[in-house]
Amino acid sequence: MDILLVPGLWLDASSWEAVAPALESAGHHPVALTMPGTGADAERSAGIGIADWIDAVVARIDASDDPVVLVGHSGGGNVVWGAADARPGRVARVILVDTALPPTGGIISEFPVIDGVIPFPGWTFFDEPDVADLDPQTRSAAAALTASVPSRVPMDPVELRDERRFSVPVTVLAGSADQAAFLAMLTEWPAAAEEFARVADSEVVRLDSGHWPQFSQPERLGAAIAAAVDRTV
């Protein structure tokens, strides 16, 4: 099965390289994507928004002969849920890596804009639990992979139109939260909690990781993705 791997902000297809072998060993076909405008300057990326990122994933769904699994890390969760909304009959499962489903109108987050783009803000920008399992060497290697993203993308609202999206199974691979803790966190964002509650088939799997398991424990993340896919087919 084709597994489309969508990175979060500041990352490209290369961020999935250490995860892919576990998926290939399980007999799947991982396809890592780079979103439009990643690494481009303001002149080339000013017109790119979240809809363009969703369209890029939809185009790859349409290129596949069979239904696909969509995996979205962090802000990539907004992208894959938007793509599932656009092609609900072509998505076998959505897998979120340490993020939640956005409701319609939901955004990723707000970050500083510098020279018309949003560069990686550095590890100190994030809460300590998110980065605690990244040692200095891993942080340095991962930071070297980062690139700016178009300034519009993180603040663009996701427009969801097709209620058939709720029939797509959803797996949340949560860094440090089990299902009870994840649902408790969602109560802080009622619209997101309602979106998740309407999914007919959902599960939360705790990874015991920080926010970037593709760097801190890629083999385990790959195995968790493969296990979720196996529950689909």
Secondary structure, DSSP 8 states (H G I E B T S, - for coil): -EEEEE--TT--GGGGTTTHHHHHHTT-EEEE---TTTT--HHHHTT--HHHHHHHHHHHHHTSSS-EEEEEETTHHHHHHHHHHH-GGGEEEEEEES-----TT--------BTTEE----GGGS-HHHHTT--HHHHHHHHTT---EETTGGG-------GGGGGS-EEEEESS--HHHHHHHHTTSHHHHHHHHT-SSEEEEE----S-HHHHSHHHHHHHHHHHHHTT-
